[in-house]
């Protein structure tokens, strides 16, 4: 399956899916968890988030290995304790064995969805989403240009209606500056820091108001240089205190500068419909470059070289279409367990594992 492309509609999600009991399972990585949250919110699900603790035995064998026996489904005090959910949404390599354990314990009744390639084949889950640039394909695999995320149109509209006073007082044009950080694939060099500060200074000197946010991965020397830039030129830098203004920045931005180390941030920025300026870093993941090329072809993105660009495009947000595709897959999954369906009736399911399902 594939999405209908950039600018697809908000999707139509049946309201009954909102009554399903749902879990999110990840190892707590913000990027993975936010994707799951975005889909859950689009589906109207009240979810229970279960995070795999750091240092859990056997996680090094993921995605192929087993889970810690203490986390066995239904075991008191374990990660998968309690009645199994109707829907499980998971992401991240370490979550794959936990998804398999729930799927097995529920004898297939729990609808399992995995976001990104699980590396164990398309039949790992009932529904899998991967970005277009990934190679995984299958009848149950749905692909889109950008990733799911929780920066919905409704949240952006609310942030515009009730703007953050720390941001709304800044003069126009306001530039949201989204800074990532070091990862397994790349690290910021001193030359990158100098180039980024130099080009942002050009915008400030040209009369732009900079609204900046950094991440936990941002190198300390880069954070310090950006703080110094704000002290010298004015603007706003979120220092981690007070309410996180991330959505507010996107809602009020006239342009967005975003670093190439985070495909998630680029995708979230594309949901605004304002011009995206990509600060390119050496060794950016090649598959992410394919996504950036797709956004450039859609008229949404250009390289950041210290100046604003005139770009026009409809907001690009794949989250509603992914949610709609998942809702359809869930409905088809449930029909398999109805009388006359192709799967054994609920009476044949083990009571301990089927409890609470559907």
Buried (B, 14 or more C-beta within 10 A) or exposed (E): BEBEBBBBEBBEBEEEBEEBBBBBBBBEBEBBBBBBBBBBBBBBBEBEBBBBEEEBEBBEEBBEEBBBEBBBBBBEEBBBBBBBBBBBBBBBBBBBBBBBBBBEBBBBBBBBBBBBBBEBEBEBBBBBBBBBBBEBEEEBBBBBBBBBBBBBBEBBEBBEEEBBEBBEEBEEBBBBBBBBBBBEEBBBEEEBBEBBBEBBBEBBEEEBBBBBBBBEBBBEEBBEBBBEBBEEBEBBBBEEEEEEBBBBBBBBBBBBBBBBBBBBBBBBBBBBBBBBBBBBBEEBBEEBBBBBEBBBEBBBBBEBEBEBEEBEBEBBBBBBBBBBBBBBBBEEBBEEBEEEEEBEEBEEBEEEBBEEBB
